[in-house]
Amino acid sequence: MKKDDVVFVQIPECAKAFYLPLQKSILEAGAHPIMEYLPDGVAKHFFDHANDDQIVFYPNHLLHGKVEQMTHVISIIAEVDKYELKDIDPKKLAARMHSRKEYKEKRMKKEMDGKMTRTL
């Protein structure tokens, strides 16, 4: 990463120890961090309480703007409970994933065009 790059970071609560050092590294490089902190239990809570319209809602302005602006994506993969979503209806999970298809395709295209990097 270099000066003025935009770095989108997704970090779960259980990996909180990485948050500040990662943010510091991005800032020291002169880049702009966009930090998305994901508290434990939020995914299950969402599916337990969201209706069908909320599950498939697609915030296109937010997601497309994010893809347009970011040059790097860092996703910290860590889970406090890998079975958190085991009791959620698989149809709900599939509907949510399908609703984000356009966002994933835009991110992948930008990455394949060499305009963005992704680190897991």
C-alpha positions, 0 to 999 in steps of 0.5 A: 500500500502507498500514500493515498490508497484507500484500505478497507478493513473488516475485523471481527471482535475476536481479532480486536488485538489486530485493530490498532496495529493494523490501523497504525500501519495503514496510517504510517503508509500514508493510506486512508483506512476504512475500518469495519469492526464486526462485534461477535454475535451480530450475524446471528442476531441479524438473521434472527430478527430480519424479515425477508426484505431486510435480508435481501436489501442491497445498499447499492450506493454504499457498496458500489461507492466502496468498491469504486474508492477502495484500492485494497481490502484486508479481511481478518478471518476469525470466529468466536463461534464457528457454529453461530449460524447453524440454526439459521435457515439455509434459505435465508443465508443463500438469499443474503449471499445472492443479494450481494452478488453484484457487489462481489462481482464488482469487487472481483472485476476491479481486482482482476483488472489490477486496480485493487488487492485483497488480503485474507 
